[in-house]
């Protein structure tokens, strides 16, 4: 399982700082446009990566291990270039991903087949049909050299992206914790993946990060249209949000339910149907454990350094309040499955348990919903359709109604 960040004291710090940018999801102001990305083999066994841009921008480069990666940060970019449909596998590079890492900061993550050093990083001025070309050369090195090679490369003019210094506000109001003045409960919807982390990729190239975002918007619309609840999303556009920060945002918003939306892939392309996962210290089966491990790698895929981060949240699992939250999550998971089953196909073993990092809020009942398999052509077609998104959203609303009615009934007894 991927280790993730910091203890509960951090919640009041940078959860609050990030909140407005992620929850509101404003459109970015692009510094430049990327029109092409090329990978090739250069002299002396060097692998060359070239980005073609319409402006010369400052940048930052660093390397990460476990797995080996080179990460290149720029100011926010407009990527007018298609994402790889298959692994690149050229020289020392196995693949790359790109996208918005946070407001004002675009990121290119280069997956490596072995340790490398960054031997050259330079802009070539425009000439002929070419614009500004940003060139990075990578050379194979030993592991000991990899740990220092390429680290700390910061170009002149690079500035750390500014973080909003305000608390997150939902619908123009400051969250006051569970419950609102108007009596409406808050539900936070989390579209899985985003930015440089595409998630699962379907048989026709459909990316999970786009499906979960569209579905989350529909779920938010249906919930709020009911007039009974408030609903917000952890990301409103194609941006990456670290796993721990997702439930921290829900806590800052005073959420009473947290629903993380995903679309899986599987080697068995015949497999299809929805399922619900809730948190447990022990996985219910081997597939649930494998899925949790895959989802927990999301931070690593997006280029986050996890090497110095402690697993402090694990200690929360032994606390009574966490166990109560896990029980409530399981109750909501069962209710949700019954409602989903009325309008969509379910897996045979549809409620599973595993150690998903995104579900580890100590106070908010949380579920992870796999709405289908992008590896299955029928499920992939369904997941493209808005009418299917509406069916899923209405099932979620019915489940939310049933869950809170049960909770209110128990509180009166």
GINORRA-V432967 format. One record per run of one state. SS is the DSSP state (H for helix, E for strand, C for the rest). FROM is the first residue (numbers start at 1). LEN is the number of residues. If there is no record, write none. Layout:
# GINORRA-V432967
SS/FROM/LEN ; SS/FROM/LEN
This chain:
# GINORRA-V432967
C/1/7 ; H/8/17 ; C/25/7 ; E/32/10 ; C/42/1 ; H/43/3 ; C/46/1 ; E/47/7 ; C/54/5 ; E/59/6 ; C/65/4 ; E/69/7 ; C/76/1 ; E/77/3 ; C/80/10 ; E/90/1 ; C/91/2 ; E/93/10 ; C/103/2 ; E/105/8 ; C/113/3 ; E/116/9 ; C/125/2 ; E/127/1 ; C/128/2 ; E/130/1 ; C/131/1 ; E/132/9 ; C/141/2 ; H/143/4 ; C/147/6 ; E/153/2 ; C/155/14 ; E/169/2 ; C/171/2 ; E/173/2 ; C/175/10 ; E/185/7 ; C/192/2 ; E/194/1 ; C/195/2 ; E/197/1 ; C/198/3 ; E/201/1 ; C/202/5 ; E/207/1 ; H/208/18 ; C/226/3 ; E/229/5 ; C/234/5 ; E/239/1 ; C/240/3 ; H/243/10 ; C/253/2 ; E/255/10 ; C/265/9 ; E/274/6 ; C/280/6 ; H/286/10 ; C/296/2 ; H/298/4 ; C/302/10 ; H/312/7 ; C/319/1 ; H/320/21 ; C/341/5 ; E/346/9 ; C/355/2 ; H/357/3 ; C/360/5 ; E/365/9 ; C/374/3 ; H/377/7 ; C/384/2 ; H/386/27 ; C/413/1
